[in-house]
Amino acid sequence: MKTGRPEPPQPGIWVDDVWNILGMKEYDEDWWAKWEANLGASPKKPEAEREESEEEWEARMRAQLNADVDPDEDLSLSDEARRAICFRSDWESFWSPEYGAFEDTTRIPPMRFTFKKAPSDAMHENALQMFSVKVTATTGGLPFDVFGMVAMRDCIDHNRNIVFCRTRDKCQTLTEEHPYLVLTGPTRAAMLEMSTPVMIEVDLTLKGTTDSEDEKLSSLVVPVMSSNTMYSHMWKCAYTSKLSTVEFTLGHIICSVEATIFVRVTSGSWPDGFRGQISAVASGDDAKPPFAVYRTSVDEEDFVLLDSGGEKVPVTGDGNIQLSRHVISVDTSGELKVYVKAWGGDNNVIEAWEVFKPLDAGRSNNMLDISFCKMDVTVAWSLISY
């Protein structure tokens, strides 16, 4: 079975960052052997008889609500929360024998085919991009502290591909000025098939003064189906519960490849007191009428890799900037622009960017200069496959 084990990183991709993404301390043959053995126990592709439409899935979830959840046990459960409970029960009976525990995270790393030849059936796949998650209160208002998890599950292995994860002791404070979760994923690109939805899973808790005062903020399972579209596009969708409204900004990226981004300071230094933001914009062919009327182009939304806010930009001793997110899907008909913004107390913005053409494999390098320091940007490219 071809698993596409990445080879040791080549010069230009910084070893510490690569190992951090993969959850390793260094290149470890035993780790890869164990990963390949576990992956080999799973089927390469979902079996045809297990595929169902979004409408069929929702109908089955509704049919199971009363069977799986006794309304007398907790009358406060919303329909979305009840559907999330049903989803777990359904997932455990359906996928657990082959993909492990419900809480397991994806075993597929990024950069699978950056330095390794991809399988012969690998191609430019549709992908689901999660640009942002906005959380607002329906009662009580902001600010408040939130912890929990947001993840995507796709057809590659049906495990959690973590996008946001905070424990109670490391919760995030949401404010009126910044009601967006600080996303840290995905770990790898999420494949979006017409036959199998990507499931967005949300489990967020409102932190109270004590553990006993914590309240469930949002419990959601959202299926996202691939549409028959000729253009990459973006949309927003919102879900309201008793305590909150969760709004996703999502992108359907057609004919895509996976890009894993690294940034390193090579000369100079990031000055104290300067806020930094590193973002990516992945464009594609613009939609033509009549599609342009109801399609929002993906290049109208930044994919934020790091926003230091009021804190110092995190730079390691080797100069590597510790990005919050590394992985973005890129439409092969377009381009990837990586740009850096810096501004100090006078709010004067210094900005620089570089443009990369998508590749199926290998890496690209460009230099960014923002006056007080120079940065090397490396993009590792890979096809997306089972």
C-alpha positions as CSV (number, residue, x, y, z in Angstrom):
1,M,0.0,0.0,0.0
2,K,1.4,3.4,-1.0
3,T,1.2,5.7,1.9
4,G,3.4,8.6,0.7
5,R,5.7,8.7,3.7
6,P,7.4,12.1,3.5
7,E,11.2,11.9,3.3
8,P,13.4,14.0,5.6
9,P,12.9,17.7,4.9
10,Q,15.2,19.3,2.4
11,P,17.1,22.6,2.9
12,G,14.7,25.5,3.0
13,I,12.0,23.8,5.1
14,W,12.8,24.1,8.8
15,V,13.1,20.9,10.6
16,D,11.7,21.9,14.0
17,D,8.5,23.3,12.4
18,V,8.0,20.2,10.2
19,W,8.4,17.9,13.2
20,N,6.0,20.0,15.3
21,I,3.3,19.8,12.7
22,L,3.7,16.0,12.5
23,G,3.9,15.6,16.3
24,M,7.5,14.2,16.2
25,K,10.7,15.4,17.8
26,E,12.8,14.3,14.8
27,Y,12.7,12.1,11.7
28,D,11.8,8.7,13.2
29,E,11.6,5.6,11.1
30,D,9.8,3.6,13.9
31,W,7.1,6.4,14.1
32,W,6.5,6.2,10.4
33,A,6.4,2.3,10.4
34,K,3.8,2.4,13.2
35,W,1.8,5.1,11.3
36,E,1.9,3.0,8.0
37,A,0.8,-0.2,9.9
38,N,-2.1,1.6,11.4
39,L,-3.1,3.2,8.1
40,G,-2.8,-0.1,6.4
41,A,-5.6,-1.5,8.5
42,S,-8.0,1.1,7.0
43,P,-9.6,0.8,3.5
44,K,-8.1,3.0,0.8
45,K,-11.5,4.4,-0.1
46,P,-14.9,4.3,1.4
47,E,-17.0,1.5,0.1
48,A,-19.7,2.5,-2.4
49,E,-22.6,1.2,-0.3
50,R,-21.7,3.5,2.5
51,E,-22.1,6.7,0.5
52,E,-25.3,8.7,1.1
53,S,-26.5,12.1,0.2
54,E,-26.8,15.0,2.6
55,E,-30.6,14.7,2.5
56,E,-30.5,11.0,3.4
57,W,-28.0,11.7,6.2
58,E,-30.2,14.4,7.7
59,A,-33.3,12.3,7.4
60,R,-31.6,9.4,9.2
61,M,-30.3,11.8,11.9
62,R,-33.9,13.1,12.5
63,A,-35.3,9.6,12.6
64,Q,-32.7,8.7,15.3
65,L,-33.4,11.7,17.6
66,N,-36.1,10.2,19.6
67,A,-34.6,6.7,19.6
68,D,-31.1,7.8,20.8
69,V,-32.0,10.6,23.1
70,D,-34.7,10.5,25.7
71,P,-36.2,14.0,25.9
72,D,-37.2,13.5,29.5
73,E,-33.5,13.2,30.4
74,D,-32.6,16.7,29.4
75,L,-35.3,19.0,28.0
76,S,-32.7,21.8,27.6
77,L,-31.0,20.0,24.6
78,S,-31.4,21.9,21.3
79,D,-32.1,20.1,18.1
80,E,-28.5,20.7,17.0
81,A,-27.2,19.3,20.3
82,R,-29.4,16.2,19.9
83,R,-28.2,15.8,16.4
84,A,-24.6,15.9,17.6
85,I,-25.3,13.1,20.1
86,C,-26.9,11.1,17.3
87,F,-23.9,11.7,15.0
88,R,-21.5,10.3,17.6
89,S,-23.6,7.2,18.1
90,D,-23.9,6.7,14.3
91,W,-20.2,7.3,13.8
92,E,-19.1,4.8,16.4
93,S,-21.3,2.0,14.9
94,F,-20.4,2.9,11.3
95,W,-16.7,3.9,11.3
96,S,-15.1,3.0,14.7
97,P,-14.2,-0.6,13.7
98,E,-11.9,0.7,10.9
99,Y,-10.9,4.2,12.1
100,G,-10.6,3.8,15.9
101,A,-12.1,5.9,18.7
102,F,-14.5,8.8,18.1
103,E,-12.0,11.3,19.6
104,D,-9.1,10.1,17.5
105,T,-7.4,12.8,15.4
106,T,-6.4,12.3,11.8
107,R,-3.4,10.1,11.2
108,I,-2.7,11.6,7.8
109,P,0.1,14.2,7.9
110,P,0.6,17.2,5.7
111,M,3.2,17.2,2.9
112,R,2.5,13.5,2.1
113,F,3.7,13.8,-1.5
114,T,6.0,16.8,-1.3
115,F,9.1,14.8,-1.7
116,K,7.5,11.4,-2.4
117,K,5.9,10.3,-5.6
118,A,2.1,10.4,-5.3
119,P,-0.2,7.4,-6.2
120,S,-1.1,7.1,-9.8
121,D,-4.7,7.9,-9.1
122,A,-3.9,11.2,-7.1
123,M,-5.3,14.3,-8.8
124,H,-6.3,17.9,-8.1
125,E,-9.1,17.4,-5.6
126,N,-11.9,19.6,-4.3
127,A,-11.2,20.8,-0.8
128,L,-13.0,22.5,2.0
129,Q,-11.3,25.7,3.4
130,M,-12.3,27.1,6.8
131,F,-11.4,30.7,6.8
132,S,-12.9,31.7,10.2
133,V,-15.2,30.9,13.0
134,K,-17.1,33.7,14.6
135,V,-18.9,33.2,18.0
136,T,-21.4,35.7,19.4
137,A,-23.6,35.5,22.4
138,T,-27.4,35.3,22.0
139,T,-27.8,36.2,25.7
140,G,-25.4,38.0,28.1
141,G,-23.1,39.5,25.5
142,L,-19.3,39.6,25.2
143,P,-16.7,39.3,26.5
144,F,-16.6,35.7,27.7
145,D,-14.1,32.9,27.9
146,V,-14.5,29.8,25.7
147,F,-12.8,26.5,25.4
148,G,-13.4,23.3,23.5
149,M,-12.9,22.0,19.9
150,V,-13.8,22.6,16.3
151,A,-12.8,19.9,13.8
152,M,-13.5,18.6,10.2
153,R,-13.9,15.0,9.2
154,D,-13.5,14.1,5.6
155,C,-13.6,10.9,3.5
156,I,-9.9,10.2,3.7
157,D,-10.0,8.8,7.2
158,H,-13.1,10.1,9.0
159,N,-11.1,11.2,12.0
160,R,-10.9,14.6,13.5
161,N,-8.9,17.2,11.6
162,I,-8.5,19.8,14.4
163,V,-9.1,23.4,13.5
164,F,-9.5,24.8,17.0
165,C,-8.7,23.2,20.4
166,R,-8.4,24.9,23.8
167,T,-8.5,23.4,27.3
168,R,-10.3,25.1,30.2
169,D,-7.0,26.4,31.6
170,K,-6.0,27.8,28.3
171,C,-9.3,29.3,27.1
172,Q,-9.7,32.1,24.7
173,T,-11.4,35.4,25.6
174,L,-13.8,36.6,22.9
175,T,-14.7,40.3,22.8
176,E,-16.9,42.6,20.8
177,E,-13.8,43.8,18.9
178,H,-12.6,40.2,18.2
179,P,-15.3,37.5,18.3
180,Y,-13.3,35.1,16.2
181,L,-11.7,31.9,17.4
182,V,-7.9,31.8,16.9
183,L,-7.7,28.8,14.6
184,T,-4.7,26.5,14.6
185,G,-5.6,24.0,11.8
186,P,-6.3,22.1,9.8
187,T,-3.5,19.7,10.1
188,R,-3.8,18.7,6.5
189,A,-6.1,19.7,3.6
190,A,-9.7,18.4,3.9
191,M,-11.0,16.6,0.8
192,L,-14.5,17.5,-0.3
193,E,-16.3,14.8,-2.4
194,M,-19.7,15.0,-4.0
195,S,-20.6,11.6,-2.5
196,T,-19.4,12.1,1.0
197,P,-19.9,15.3,3.1
198,V,-17.2,16.9,5.2
199,M,-18.5,16.9,8.7
200,I,-17.8,20.1,10.8
201,E,-17.9,19.2,14.4
202,V,-18.2,21.9,17.1
203,D,-18.0,21.4,20.9
204,L,-17.6,24.7,22.7
205,T,-18.1,25.5,26.4
206,L,-18.5,28.8,28.2
207,K,-16.1,29.0,31.1
208,G,-17.7,29.8,34.4
209,T,-16.2,31.0,37.7
210,T,-15.9,27.3,38.7
211,D,-16.1,24.1,36.8
212,S,-19.7,23.5,38.0
213,E,-20.7,26.9,36.5
214,D,-19.4,26.1,33.0
215,E,-22.2,26.0,30.3
216,K,-22.4,24.3,26.9
217,L,-22.0,27.1,24.4
218,S,-22.4,25.2,21.2
219,S,-22.7,21.6,20.2
220,L,-23.0,21.2,16.4
221,V,-22.4,18.7,13.6
222,V,-22.7,20.4,10.2
223,P,-22.5,18.4,6.9
224,V,-20.9,20.2,4.0
225,M,-21.4,18.6,0.5
226,S,-19.4,19.3,-2.6
227,S,-21.5,21.1,-5.2
228,N,-21.1,20.7,-9.0
229,T,-19.3,24.0,-9.5
230,M,-16.8,25.3,-12.0
231,Y,-15.3,28.0,-9.7
232,S,-13.8,28.1,-6.3
233,H,-16.1,30.2,-4.1
234,M,-16.7,31.2,-0.5
235,W,-19.8,31.5,1.7
236,K,-21.0,32.1,5.2
237,C,-23.3,29.9,7.3
238,A,-24.5,30.5,10.9
239,Y,-26.1,28.3,13.6
240,T,-27.9,29.6,16.6
241,S,-28.3,27.8,19.9
242,K,-29.6,28.9,23.3
243,L,-26.4,30.7,24.3
244,S,-24.6,31.5,21.0
245,T,-24.5,31.9,17.3
246,V,-21.6,30.2,15.5
247,E,-20.8,31.6,12.0
248,F,-18.4,29.8,9.6
249,T,-16.7,31.4,6.6
250,L,-16.0,28.5,4.3
251,G,-14.5,28.0,0.9
252,H,-15.0,25.3,-1.8
253,I,-11.7,25.1,-3.5
254,I,-11.8,23.2,-6.8
255,C,-8.9,21.4,-8.5
256,S,-6.7,22.1,-5.5
257,V,-3.4,21.2,-4.1
258,E,-2.2,21.4,-0.5
259,A,0.2,24.2,0.5
260,T,2.1,24.1,3.8
261,I,3.7,27.4,4.7
262,F,6.8,28.3,6.7
263,V,8.3,31.7,7.5
264,R,11.7,32.4,8.9
265,V,13.5,35.6,9.8
266,T,16.9,35.5,8.0
267,S,18.2,39.0,8.8
268,G,17.3,41.8,11.2
269,S,14.6,41.2,13.9
270,W,11.0,41.9,14.7
271,P,10.9,45.0,16.8
272,D,9.2,45.2,20.2
273,G,5.8,47.0,20.1
274,F,5.0,46.1,16.5
275,R,2.0,44.0,15.9
276,G,2.4,41.4,13.2
277,Q,0.0,39.6,10.9
278,I,0.9,36.9,8.3
279,S,-1.8,35.9,6.0
280,A,-2.4,34.0,2.7
281,V,-4.8,34.6,-0.2
282,A,-5.4,31.8,-2.6
283,S,-7.1,33.0,-5.7
284,G,-8.7,31.0,-8.6
285,D,-10.4,31.8,-11.9
286,D,-13.1,34.5,-11.3
287,A,-16.7,33.3,-11.8
288,K,-18.4,34.5,-15.0
289,P,-22.0,35.5,-15.3
290,P,-24.5,34.1,-14.3
291,F,-22.3,32.4,-11.6
292,A,-20.7,35.6,-10.5
293,V,-24.1,36.8,-9.2
294,Y,-24.2,34.3,-6.3
295,R,-20.5,33.2,-6.0
296,T,-18.1,35.1,-3.7
297,S,-14.6,34.8,-4.9
298,V,-12.2,33.1,-2.4
299,D,-9.6,35.9,-2.9
300,E,-11.9,38.2,-1.0
301,E,-11.0,36.6,2.3
302,D,-7.7,36.4,4.1
303,F,-6.6,33.1,5.4
304,V,-4.8,34.2,8.6
305,L,-1.7,32.3,9.5
306,L,-0.7,34.4,12.5
307,D,-2.0,37.5,14.2
308,S,0.1,38.5,17.2
309,G,-2.6,41.0,18.5
310,G,-1.1,42.9,21.4
311,E,1.7,40.4,21.9
312,K,5.1,40.0,20.4
313,V,5.5,38.0,17.2
314,P,6.7,34.5,18.3
315,V,10.1,33.9,16.8
316,T,12.4,30.9,17.8
317,G,16.1,31.1,18.3
318,D,16.6,29.9,14.8
319,G,14.4,32.6,13.4
320,N,11.3,30.5,12.6
321,I,8.1,32.4,13.1
322,Q,5.7,30.2,15.0
323,L,2.6,30.4,12.8
324,S,-0.8,29.5,14.3
325,R,-1.8,27.8,11.0
326,H,0.4,26.3,8.2
327,V,-1.9,24.4,5.8
328,I,-4.1,26.0,3.1
329,S,-5.7,24.6,-0.1
330,V,-4.9,26.4,-3.4
331,D,-6.9,26.3,-6.6
332,T,-4.4,25.3,-9.4
333,S,-5.9,27.8,-11.8
334,G,-4.9,30.6,-9.6
335,E,-2.0,31.6,-7.3
336,L,-1.0,31.8,-3.6
337,K,-0.1,35.2,-2.2
338,V,1.6,35.3,1.2
339,Y,1.9,38.7,2.8
340,V,3.1,40.2,6.0
341,K,1.7,43.3,7.8
342,A,3.4,45.1,10.6
343,W,2.3,48.2,12.5
344,G,3.4,50.0,15.6
345,G,1.9,52.6,17.9
346,D,1.4,55.2,15.1
347,N,-0.7,52.7,13.2
348,N,1.5,53.2,10.1
349,V,1.3,49.9,8.2
350,I,4.3,48.2,6.6
351,E,3.3,45.5,4.2
352,A,5.1,43.1,1.8
353,W,4.0,40.1,-0.1
354,E,5.2,37.4,-2.5
355,V,3.2,35.4,-5.1
356,F,3.6,31.6,-5.6
357,K,2.3,29.5,-8.5
358,P,0.8,26.2,-7.4
359,L,2.8,23.0,-7.9
360,D,1.9,19.4,-7.5
361,A,5.0,18.6,-5.4
362,G,8.2,20.0,-4.2
363,R,8.7,23.4,-2.7
364,S,8.9,27.1,-3.5
365,N,10.9,29.9,-1.9
366,N,10.7,33.7,-1.9
367,M,12.1,36.5,0.2
368,L,10.0,39.2,1.9
369,D,11.6,42.5,3.0
370,I,9.7,44.7,5.5
371,S,12.5,47.2,6.2
372,F,13.4,46.1,9.7
373,C,13.8,42.4,8.8
374,K,14.0,40.0,5.9
375,M,12.0,36.8,5.9
376,D,12.3,33.6,3.8
377,V,8.9,32.1,2.9
378,T,8.8,28.4,2.0
379,V,5.8,26.7,0.6
380,A,5.7,22.8,0.5
381,W,3.3,21.5,-2.1
382,S,1.5,18.2,-2.2
383,L,-1.4,16.5,-4.0
384,I,-4.4,15.4,-1.8
385,S,-5.2,11.8,-1.9
386,Y,-6.5,8.8,0.1
